[in-house]
Amino acid sequence: MAEEQELDLVEISPKADPPVCKVMDYKKFLYEQKKREKQLKQKTTQVVVKEIRFGPNTDDHDYEFKKKNAEKFLKDGAKLKAFVFFKGRSIVFKDKGQILLLRLAQDLEDIAKVEQMPKLEGKRMIMILAPVSKK
């Protein structure tokens, strides 16, 4: 039958008794399968991580400016990695850095949730914020 219709005989389920086969154009089937996979790949979202860097002695104007950028990133759906970078002897101000990051988390609590609390890694204190999903 497949040769008469100039199509392929494709074995669907070889373990069944009797084996299940289907008459189809195999090249067309492969093409449509690739097309479906490509469409599924397009629907998946890429997680973007934006970074904002503070110093331990960041003043209010700079803080507000960076907070506005953070709000924009979170509203666009990106995760935010906020960190305080300690240069030289400024590592003695660890508490200032932690207070700064917690202040940022508190200011952005309506649009973001804290994914990782402030943690010191080398000369950086890092905190990760994720956008709150709207239902």
DSSP file (Angstrom, degrees, kcal/mol; ACC not computed):
  #  RESIDUE AA STRUCTURE BP1 BP2  ACC     N-H-->O    O-->H-N    N-H-->O    O-->H-N    TCO  KAPPA ALPHA  PHI   PSI    X-CA   Y-CA   Z-CA
    1    1 A M     >        0   0    0      0, 0.0     4,-1.8     0, 0.0     5,-0.1   0.000 360.0 360.0 360.0 -41.6    0.0    0.0    0.0
    2    2 A A  T  4> +     0   0    0      1,-0.2     5,-2.7     2,-0.2     4,-0.5   0.899 360.0  49.6 -64.0 -41.4    2.8    2.4    0.9
    3    3 A E  T >45S+     0   0    0      3,-0.2     3,-0.7     1,-0.2    -1,-0.2   0.878 108.1  54.0 -66.0 -36.8    4.6    1.8   -2.5
    4    4 A E  T 345S+     0   0    0      1,-0.2    -1,-0.2     2,-0.1    -2,-0.2   0.895 114.3  40.4 -62.4 -40.6    1.3    2.4   -4.4
    5    5 A Q  T 3<5S-     0   0    0     -4,-1.8    -1,-0.2     2,-0.1    -2,-0.2   0.436 111.2-122.3 -87.6  -0.3    0.9    5.8   -2.6
    6    6 A E  T < 5S+     0   0    0     -3,-0.7    -3,-0.2    -4,-0.5     2,-0.2   0.890  72.8 119.8  57.1  43.6    4.6    6.6   -2.9
    7    7 A L      < -     0   0    0     -5,-2.7     2,-0.3    -6,-0.1    18,-0.2  -0.624  64.6 -96.4-122.8-176.9    4.9    7.0    0.9
    8    8 A D  E     -A   24   0A   0     16,-2.6    16,-2.7    -2,-0.2     2,-0.7  -0.784  19.9-132.7-107.2 148.9    6.9    5.4    3.6
    9    9 A L  E     -A   23   0A   0     -2,-0.3     2,-0.5    14,-0.2    14,-0.2  -0.903  30.1-167.8 -99.0 112.9    5.8    2.5    6.0
   10   10 A V  E     -A   22   0A   0     12,-3.2    12,-2.6    -2,-0.7     2,-0.6  -0.889  19.0-134.1-111.0 129.1    6.8    3.6    9.5
   11   11 A E  E     +A   21   0A   0     -2,-0.5    10,-0.3    10,-0.2    -2,-0.0  -0.713  25.3 177.5 -81.5 116.3    6.8    1.3   12.5
   12   12 A I  E    S+     0   0A   0      8,-2.3     9,-0.2    -2,-0.6    -1,-0.2   0.920  73.2  13.8 -85.9 -51.0    5.1    3.1   15.4
   13   13 A S  E >   +A   20   0A   0      7,-1.5     7,-1.8     1,-0.1     3,-0.8  -0.848  61.3 178.3-133.5  95.8    5.1    0.5   18.1
   14   14 A P  T 3  S+     0   0    0      0, 0.0    -1,-0.1     0, 0.0    -2,-0.0   0.739  79.0  58.9 -72.1 -22.1    7.4   -2.5   17.4
   15   15 A K  T 3  S+     0   0    0      3,-0.1    -2,-0.0     2,-0.1     2,-0.0   0.621  84.2  98.8 -84.0 -12.3    6.7   -4.3   20.8
   16   16 A A  S <  S-     0   0    0     -3,-0.8    -3,-0.0     4,-0.1     0, 0.0  -0.289  85.4 -99.6 -71.1 161.1    2.9   -4.6   20.2
   17   17 A D  S    S+     0   0    0      1,-0.3    -2,-0.1     2,-0.1    -1,-0.0  -0.926 117.6  19.9-123.6 106.3    1.4   -7.8   18.9
   18   18 A P  S    S-     0   0    0      0, 0.0    -1,-0.3     0, 0.0    -3,-0.1   0.617 113.5-109.8 -76.2 159.3    1.0   -7.4   15.9
   19   19 A P        -     0   0    0      0, 0.0     2,-0.5     0, 0.0    -2,-0.1  -0.267  30.2-122.6 -58.8 141.3    3.5   -4.5   15.4
   20   20 A V  E     +A   13   0A   0     -7,-1.8    -8,-2.3    -9,-0.0    -7,-1.5  -0.757  35.6 176.4 -92.3 128.0    1.7   -1.2   14.7
   21   21 A C  E     -A   11   0A   0     -2,-0.5     2,-0.4   -10,-0.3   -10,-0.2  -0.875  13.5-156.5-127.2 160.8    2.8    0.6   11.4
   22   22 A K  E     -A   10   0A   0    -12,-2.6   -12,-3.2    -2,-0.3     2,-0.7  -0.999  17.0-131.7-140.5 139.7    1.6    3.7    9.7
   23   23 A V  E     +A    9   0A   0     -2,-0.4     2,-0.3   -14,-0.2   -14,-0.2  -0.826  53.3 130.3 -91.6 117.6    1.7    4.9    6.1
   24   24 A M  E     -A    8   0A   0    -16,-2.7   -16,-2.6    -2,-0.7     2,-0.9  -0.970  67.5 -91.0-157.8 167.9    3.1    8.4    6.0
   25   25 A D     >  -     0   0    0     -2,-0.3     4,-2.0   -18,-0.2     5,-0.1  -0.811  38.6-164.3 -86.9 106.7    5.6   10.7    4.4
   26   26 A Y  H  > S+     0   0    0     -2,-0.9     4,-2.4     1,-0.2     5,-0.2   0.864  84.1  53.3 -66.3 -38.9    8.5   10.3    6.8
   27   27 A K  H  > S+     0   0    0      1,-0.2     4,-2.2     2,-0.2    -1,-0.2   0.909 110.7  47.8 -62.0 -41.7   10.5   13.4    5.7
   28   28 A K  H  > S+     0   0    0      2,-0.2     4,-2.5     1,-0.2    -1,-0.2   0.893 109.9  53.2 -65.3 -39.7    7.4   15.5    6.2
   29   29 A F  H  X S+     0   0    0     -4,-2.0     4,-2.0     2,-0.2    -2,-0.2   0.922 110.1  46.9 -61.1 -45.8    6.9   14.0    9.6
   30   30 A L  H  X S+     0   0    0     -4,-2.4     4,-2.4     2,-0.2    -2,-0.2   0.901 111.4  52.2 -62.6 -42.0   10.5   14.8   10.7
   31   31 A Y  H  X S+     0   0    0     -4,-2.2     4,-2.2     1,-0.2    -2,-0.2   0.930 110.8  46.3 -60.2 -47.1   10.2   18.3    9.4
   32   32 A E  H  X S+     0   0    0     -4,-2.5     4,-2.2     1,-0.2    -1,-0.2   0.855 110.6  53.8 -66.1 -34.2    7.0   18.9   11.4
   33   33 A Q  H  X S+     0   0    0     -4,-2.0     4,-2.2     2,-0.2    -1,-0.2   0.919 109.7  47.0 -65.3 -43.8    8.6   17.4   14.5
   34   34 A K  H  X S+     0   0    0     -4,-2.4     4,-2.3     1,-0.2    -2,-0.2   0.895 110.9  52.9 -62.8 -39.9   11.5   19.8   14.2
   35   35 A K  H  X S+     0   0    0     -4,-2.2     4,-2.0     2,-0.2    -2,-0.2   0.909 109.1  48.8 -61.6 -43.6    9.2   22.7   13.7
   36   36 A R  H  X S+     0   0    0     -4,-2.2     4,-2.2     2,-0.2    -2,-0.2   0.911 111.2  49.7 -62.7 -43.7    7.2   21.8   16.9
   37   37 A E  H  X S+     0   0    0     -4,-2.2     4,-2.1     1,-0.2    -2,-0.2   0.892 109.9  51.3 -63.0 -40.0   10.4   21.5   18.9
   38   38 A K  H  X S+     0   0    0     -4,-2.3     4,-1.8     1,-0.2    -1,-0.2   0.898 109.1  50.6 -63.9 -40.8   11.6   24.9   17.7
   39   39 A Q  H  X S+     0   0    0     -4,-2.0     4,-1.3     1,-0.2    -2,-0.2   0.900 109.9  49.8 -64.5 -40.7    8.2   26.5   18.6
   40   40 A L  H  X S+     0   0    0     -4,-2.2     4,-0.9     1,-0.2    -1,-0.2   0.877 108.6  53.6 -64.3 -37.4    8.5   25.0   22.1
   41   41 A K  H  < S+     0   0    0     -4,-2.1     3,-0.5     1,-0.2    -1,-0.2   0.868 105.5  53.9 -64.7 -37.0   12.0   26.4   22.5
   42   42 A Q  H  < S+     0   0    0     -4,-1.8    -1,-0.2     1,-0.2    -2,-0.2   0.832 103.7  56.4 -66.5 -32.5   10.8   29.9   21.6
   43   43 A K  H  < S+     0   0    0     -4,-1.3    -1,-0.2    -5,-0.1    -2,-0.2   0.733  86.2  94.6 -74.7 -21.9    8.1   29.8   24.3
   44   44 A T  S  < S-     0   0    0     -4,-0.9     2,-0.3    -3,-0.5    -3,-0.0  -0.479  75.6-129.6 -71.8 141.3   10.7   29.1   27.1
   45   45 A T        -     0   0    0     -2,-0.2     2,-0.5     1,-0.0    -2,-0.1  -0.708   9.6-132.3 -95.4 142.8   11.8   32.2   28.8
   46   46 A Q        -     0   0    0     -2,-0.3     2,-0.6     1,-0.0    -1,-0.0  -0.784  20.7-128.3 -91.2 130.6   15.5   33.0   29.4
   47   47 A V        -     0   0    0     -2,-0.5     2,-0.4    31,-0.1    31,-0.1  -0.709  25.0-160.9 -82.9 120.1   16.3   34.1   32.9
   48   48 A V        -     0   0    0     -2,-0.6    31,-3.1    29,-0.3     2,-0.6  -0.864   3.4-159.2-103.7 133.5   18.3   37.4   32.8
   49   49 A V  E     -b   79   0B   0     -2,-0.4     2,-0.3    29,-0.2    31,-0.2  -0.953   7.2-167.8-115.3 117.5   20.3   38.5   35.8
   50   50 A K  E     -b   80   0B   0     29,-2.9    31,-3.3    -2,-0.6     2,-0.4  -0.768  10.8-143.5-100.6 148.4   21.2   42.2   36.1
   51   51 A E  E     -b   81   0B   0     -2,-0.3     2,-0.4    29,-0.2    31,-0.2  -0.898  13.0-170.5-116.3 143.1   23.8   43.5   38.5
   52   52 A I  E     -b   82   0B   0     29,-2.1    31,-2.6    -2,-0.4     2,-0.5  -0.998  13.6-153.5-129.0 129.0   23.9   46.7   40.6
   53   53 A R  E     -b   83   0B   0     -2,-0.4     2,-0.3    29,-0.2    31,-0.2  -0.866  13.4-179.7-109.4 132.5   27.0   47.6   42.4
   54   54 A F  E     -b   84   0B   0     29,-2.9    31,-2.6    -2,-0.5    43,-0.0  -0.834  20.7-135.3-119.5 160.7   27.2   49.7   45.6
   55   55 A G    >   -     0   0    0     -2,-0.3     3,-1.4    29,-0.2    31,-0.1  -0.753  32.4-110.2-104.7 163.0   30.0   50.9   47.7
   56   56 A P  T 3  S+     0   0    0      0, 0.0    44,-0.1     0, 0.0    30,-0.1   0.783 119.1  44.5 -65.5 -23.8   29.8   50.7   51.5
   57   57 A N  T 3  S+     0   0    0      2,-0.0     2,-0.2    40,-0.0    40,-0.0  -0.120  77.8 155.1-111.3  36.5   29.6   54.5   51.7
   58   58 A T    <   -     0   0    0     -3,-1.4     2,-0.0     1,-0.1    -4,-0.0  -0.456  37.8-133.3 -65.7 129.0   27.1   55.1   48.9
   59   59 A D     >  -     0   0    0     -2,-0.2     4,-2.2     1,-0.1     5,-0.1  -0.271  23.3 -98.6 -82.6 173.3   25.3   58.4   49.5
   60   60 A D  H  > S+     0   0    0      1,-0.2     4,-2.7     2,-0.2     5,-0.2   0.864 117.9  52.0 -62.3 -42.0   21.5   58.9   49.2
   61   61 A H  H  > S+     0   0    0      1,-0.2     4,-2.2     2,-0.2    -1,-0.2   0.935 113.2  44.3 -63.3 -46.1   21.4   60.4   45.7
   62   62 A D  H  > S+     0   0    0      1,-0.2     4,-2.4     2,-0.2    -1,-0.2   0.892 112.9  53.0 -63.8 -39.3   23.4   57.5   44.2
   63   63 A Y  H  X S+     0   0    0     -4,-2.2     4,-2.3     2,-0.2    -2,-0.2   0.933 109.6  47.6 -61.1 -46.8   21.3   55.0   46.1
   64   64 A E  H  X S+     0   0    0     -4,-2.7     4,-2.1     1,-0.2    -1,-0.2   0.902 111.6  51.1 -62.2 -41.6   18.1   56.5   44.8
   65   65 A F  H  X S+     0   0    0     -4,-2.2     4,-1.6     1,-0.2    -1,-0.2   0.924 113.4  43.9 -61.7 -45.7   19.4   56.5   41.2
   66   66 A K  H  X S+     0   0    0     -4,-2.4     4,-2.2     1,-0.2    -1,-0.2   0.822 110.0  56.7 -70.6 -31.4   20.5   52.8   41.5
   67   67 A K  H  X S+     0   0    0     -4,-2.3     4,-2.4    -5,-0.2    -1,-0.2   0.890 105.1  51.8 -66.1 -38.9   17.2   51.9   43.1
   68   68 A K  H  X S+     0   0    0     -4,-2.1     4,-2.1     2,-0.2    -2,-0.2   0.908 110.3  48.6 -63.6 -41.7   15.3   53.3   40.1
   69   69 A N  H  X S+     0   0    0     -4,-1.6     4,-2.4     1,-0.2    -2,-0.2   0.909 110.0  52.1 -63.0 -41.1   17.4   51.2   37.8
   70   70 A A  H  X S+     0   0    0     -4,-2.2     4,-2.5     1,-0.2    -2,-0.2   0.906 108.0  51.2 -61.8 -42.4   16.7   48.2   40.0
   71   71 A E  H  X S+     0   0    0     -4,-2.4     4,-2.4     1,-0.2    -1,-0.2   0.914 110.0  50.1 -60.0 -43.6   13.0   48.8   39.8
   72   72 A K  H  X S+     0   0    0     -4,-2.1     4,-1.6     2,-0.2    -2,-0.2   0.920 111.0  48.6 -62.3 -44.5   13.2   49.0   36.0
   73   73 A F  H  <>S+     0   0    0     -4,-2.4     5,-2.1     1,-0.2     4,-0.3   0.922 113.1  47.3 -61.0 -45.0   15.1   45.7   35.7
   74   74 A L  H ><5S+     0   0    0     -4,-2.5     3,-1.1     1,-0.2    -1,-0.2   0.869 109.7  52.4 -67.6 -36.8   12.7   44.0   38.0
   75   75 A K  H 3<5S+     0   0    0     -4,-2.4    -1,-0.2     1,-0.3    -2,-0.2   0.802 104.3  57.6 -68.8 -27.9    9.6   45.3   36.1
   76   76 A D  T 3<5S-     0   0    0     -4,-1.6    -1,-0.3    -5,-0.2    -2,-0.2   0.564 123.9-107.6 -76.7  -7.8   11.2   44.0   32.9
   77   77 A G  T < 5S+     0   0    0     -3,-1.1   -29,-0.3    -4,-0.3     2,-0.2   0.548  74.1 134.6  96.8   9.0   11.2   40.5   34.5
   78   78 A A      < -     0   0    0     -5,-2.1    -1,-0.3   -31,-0.1   -29,-0.2  -0.592  56.4-116.6 -90.1 152.4   15.0   40.2   35.2
   79   79 A K  E     -b   49   0B   0    -31,-3.1   -29,-2.9    -2,-0.2     2,-0.5  -0.516  29.5-135.3 -78.6 157.2   16.5   38.9   38.4
   80   80 A L  E     -bC  50 129B   0     49,-3.1    49,-3.1   -31,-0.2     2,-0.7  -0.965  15.0-166.2-123.2 129.4   18.6   41.4   40.3
   81   81 A K  E     -bC  51 128B   0    -31,-3.3   -29,-2.1    -2,-0.5     2,-0.5  -0.911  15.2-173.7-112.6 101.9   22.0   40.7   41.8
   82   82 A A  E     +bC  52 127B   0     45,-2.3    45,-2.5    -2,-0.7     2,-0.4  -0.818   9.1 174.2 -97.9 132.4   22.8   43.6   44.1
   83   83 A F  E     -bC  53 126B   0    -31,-2.6   -29,-2.9    -2,-0.5     2,-0.5  -0.993  29.7-141.4-142.1 150.3   26.2   43.7   45.7
   84   84 A V  E     -bC  54 125B   0     41,-2.2    41,-2.2    -2,-0.4     2,-0.6  -0.933  21.7-151.0-105.9 125.3   28.4   45.9   47.8
   85   85 A F  E     - C   0 124B   0    -31,-2.6     2,-0.6    -2,-0.5    39,-0.2  -0.872   4.5-152.5-102.4 122.4   32.1   45.8   46.8
   86   86 A F        -     0   0    0     37,-3.1     2,-0.4    -2,-0.6     5,-0.1  -0.840  10.6-161.9 -98.0 118.6   34.6   46.5   49.6
   87   87 A K    >   -     0   0    0     -2,-0.6     3,-2.5     3,-0.0     4,-0.1  -0.817  52.4 -41.1-100.1 137.4   37.9   48.0   48.4
   88   88 A G  G >  S-     0   0    0     -2,-0.4     3,-0.7     1,-0.3    -2,-0.0  -0.204 128.6  -4.7  55.5-124.2   41.0   47.9   50.6
   89   89 A R  G >  S+     0   0    0      1,-0.2     3,-1.7     2,-0.1    -1,-0.3   0.462 107.7  95.3 -84.7  -0.5   40.3   48.6   54.2
   90   90 A S  G X   +     0   0    0     -3,-2.5     3,-2.1     1,-0.3    -1,-0.2   0.569  59.1  90.7 -68.2  -4.4   36.6   49.3   53.7
   91   91 A I  G X  S+     0   0    0     -3,-0.7     3,-0.8     1,-0.3    -1,-0.3   0.700  71.0  72.6 -62.2 -18.3   35.9   45.7   54.6
   92   92 A V  G <  S+     0   0    0     -3,-1.7     3,-0.4     1,-0.3    -1,-0.3   0.650  85.4  67.8 -70.4 -13.0   35.6   46.9   58.2
   93   93 A F  G <>  +     0   0    0     -3,-2.1     4,-1.9     1,-0.2     3,-0.4  -0.135  58.4 131.3 -98.0  37.8   32.2   48.4   57.2
   94   94 A K  H <> S+     0   0    0     -3,-0.8     4,-2.3     1,-0.2    -1,-0.2   0.887  71.4  54.3 -55.8 -40.6   30.5   45.0   56.6
   95   95 A D  H  > S+     0   0    0     -3,-0.4     4,-2.5     1,-0.2    -1,-0.2   0.873 104.9  53.4 -64.6 -36.3   27.6   46.1   58.7
   96   96 A K  H  > S+     0   0    0     -3,-0.4     4,-2.3     2,-0.2    -1,-0.2   0.911 109.4  49.4 -62.7 -41.7   27.1   49.2   56.5
   97   97 A G  H  X S+     0   0    0     -4,-1.9     4,-2.2     2,-0.2    -2,-0.2   0.910 111.5  47.8 -63.6 -43.0   27.0   47.1   53.4
   98   98 A Q  H  X S+     0   0    0     -4,-2.3     4,-2.5     1,-0.2     5,-0.2   0.911 111.1  50.6 -65.8 -41.6   24.4   44.7   54.9
   99   99 A I  H  X S+     0   0    0     -4,-2.5     4,-2.2     1,-0.2    -1,-0.2   0.906 109.8  51.8 -61.4 -41.9   22.3   47.6   56.1
  100  100 A L  H  X S+     0   0    0     -4,-2.3     4,-2.0     2,-0.2    -2,-0.2   0.918 111.9  45.0 -61.5 -45.5   22.4   49.1   52.5
  101  101 A L  H  X S+     0   0    0     -4,-2.2     4,-2.3     2,-0.2    -2,-0.2   0.892 113.3  49.5 -68.2 -39.5   21.3   45.8   50.9
  102  102 A L  H  X S+     0   0    0     -4,-2.5     4,-2.2     2,-0.2    -1,-0.2   0.861 109.1  53.4 -67.5 -34.1   18.5   45.2   53.4
  103  103 A R  H  X S+     0   0    0     -4,-2.2     4,-2.5    -5,-0.2    -2,-0.2   0.910 108.6  49.8 -63.8 -42.4   17.3   48.8   52.9
  104  104 A L  H  X S+     0   0    0     -4,-2.0     4,-1.8     2,-0.2    -2,-0.2   0.921 110.6  49.6 -61.6 -44.7   17.2   48.1   49.1
  105  105 A A  H  < S+     0   0    0     -4,-2.3    -1,-0.2     1,-0.2    -2,-0.2   0.888 112.0  48.4 -62.0 -39.5   15.2   44.9   49.8
  106  106 A Q  H >< S+     0   0    0     -4,-2.2     3,-1.0     1,-0.2    -1,-0.2   0.897 110.9  49.9 -68.4 -40.3   12.8   46.8   52.0
  107  107 A D  H 3< S+     0   0    0     -4,-2.5     3,-0.3     1,-0.2    -1,-0.2   0.801 118.1  39.6 -67.9 -28.5   12.3   49.6   49.4
  108  108 A L  T >X S+     0   0    0     -4,-1.8     4,-1.9    -5,-0.2     3,-1.3   0.237  80.0 112.5-104.0  13.1   11.6   47.1   46.6
  109  109 A E  T <4 S+     0   0    0     -3,-1.0    -1,-0.2     1,-0.3    -2,-0.1   0.758  72.7  58.0 -62.9 -24.6    9.5   44.6   48.7
  110  110 A D  T 34 S+     0   0    0     -3,-0.3    -1,-0.3    -4,-0.2    -2,-0.1   0.753 120.7  26.2 -76.8 -22.3    6.3   45.4   46.7
  111  111 A I  T <4 S+     0   0    0     -3,-1.3    21,-2.0     1,-0.2     2,-0.3   0.493 125.2  38.8-115.4  -6.6    7.9   44.4   43.3
  112  112 A A  E  <  -D  131   0B   0     -4,-1.9     2,-0.4    19,-0.3    -1,-0.2  -0.986  59.1-148.1-144.7 152.8   10.6   41.9   44.4
  113  113 A K  E     -D  130   0B   0     17,-2.9    17,-2.7    -2,-0.3     2,-0.5  -0.933  33.1-108.5-118.5 147.8   11.2   39.1   46.8
  114  114 A V  E     +D  129   0B   0     -2,-0.4    15,-0.2    15,-0.2     3,-0.2  -0.613  32.6 177.6 -77.7 122.4   14.5   38.3   48.3
  115  115 A E  E    S+     0   0B   0     13,-2.7     2,-0.4    -2,-0.5    14,-0.2   0.785  75.9  17.8 -92.3 -34.1   15.9   35.0   46.9
  116  116 A Q  E    S-D  128   0B   0     12,-1.8    12,-1.4     3,-0.0    -1,-0.3  -0.972  80.5-131.0-141.1 124.2   19.2   35.1   48.8
  117  117 A M  E     -     0   0B   0     -2,-0.4     9,-0.1    10,-0.2    11,-0.1  -0.249  51.9 -68.3 -67.2 160.5   19.9   37.2   51.9
  118  118 A P  E     +     0   0B   0      0, 0.0     2,-0.4     0, 0.0     9,-0.2  -0.268  62.2 177.4 -55.4 129.3   23.1   39.3   52.0
  119  119 A K  E     -D  126   0B   0      7,-2.0     7,-2.7    -3,-0.1     2,-0.5  -1.000  28.5-124.5-139.5 134.4   26.1   37.0   52.2
  120  120 A L  E     +D  125   0B   0     -2,-0.4     2,-0.4     5,-0.3     5,-0.3  -0.682  28.6 175.2 -84.1 123.8   29.8   37.9   52.2
  121  121 A E  E >   -D  124   0B   0      3,-3.8     3,-1.7    -2,-0.5     2,-0.4  -0.893  63.8 -56.6-128.2 100.0   31.8   36.3   49.5
  122  122 A G  T 3  S-     0   0    0     -2,-0.4    -2,-0.0     1,-0.3     0, 0.0  -0.548 122.1 -14.8  68.9-120.7   35.4   37.5   49.5
  123  123 A K  T 3  S+     0   0    0     -2,-0.4   -37,-3.1    -3,-0.1     2,-0.4   0.273 126.2  79.7 -98.0  10.1   35.3   41.3   49.0
  124  124 A R  E <   -CD  85 121B   0     -3,-1.7    -3,-3.8   -39,-0.2     2,-0.6  -0.931  61.4-154.2-120.5 142.5   31.7   41.3   47.9
  125  125 A M  E     -CD  84 120B   0    -41,-2.2   -41,-2.2    -2,-0.4     2,-0.4  -0.972  28.1-163.3-110.4 117.4   28.4   41.1   49.9
  126  126 A I  E     +CD  83 119B   0     -7,-2.7    -7,-2.0    -2,-0.6     2,-0.3  -0.808  18.9 176.2-112.4 140.9   25.8   39.7   47.5
  127  127 A M  E     -C   82   0B   0    -45,-2.5   -45,-2.3    -2,-0.4     2,-0.5  -0.996  16.1-150.6-137.5 137.0   22.0   39.7   47.7
  128  128 A I  E     -CD  81 116B   0    -12,-1.4   -13,-2.7    -2,-0.3   -12,-1.8  -0.928  10.8-170.4-113.4 130.7   19.7   38.3   44.9
  129  129 A L  E     -CD  80 114B   0    -49,-3.1   -49,-3.1    -2,-0.5   -15,-0.2  -0.930   4.0-160.9-117.4 141.6   16.2   39.6   44.3
  130  130 A A  E     - D   0 113B   0    -17,-2.7   -17,-2.9    -2,-0.4   -51,-0.1  -0.937  29.3-103.6-120.0 145.1   13.6   38.1   42.0
  131  131 A P  E     - D   0 112B   0      0, 0.0     2,-0.4     0, 0.0   -19,-0.3  -0.361  36.8-112.4 -65.9 146.2   10.6   39.8   40.6
  132  132 A V        -     0   0    0    -21,-2.0     2,-0.3     1,-0.1   -55,-0.0  -0.667  32.8-122.7 -78.8 128.5    7.2   39.0   42.2
  133  133 A S        -     0   0    0     -2,-0.4     2,-0.5     1,-0.1    -1,-0.1  -0.556  20.8-137.0 -75.1 133.8    5.0   37.1   39.7
  134  134 A K              0   0    0     -2,-0.3    -1,-0.1     1,-0.1     0, 0.0  -0.803 360.0 360.0 -95.2 127.8    1.7   38.9   39.1
  135  135 A K              0   0    0     -2,-0.5    -1,-0.1     0, 0.0    -2,-0.0   0.397 360.0 360.0-105.4 360.0   -1.3   36.5   39.0
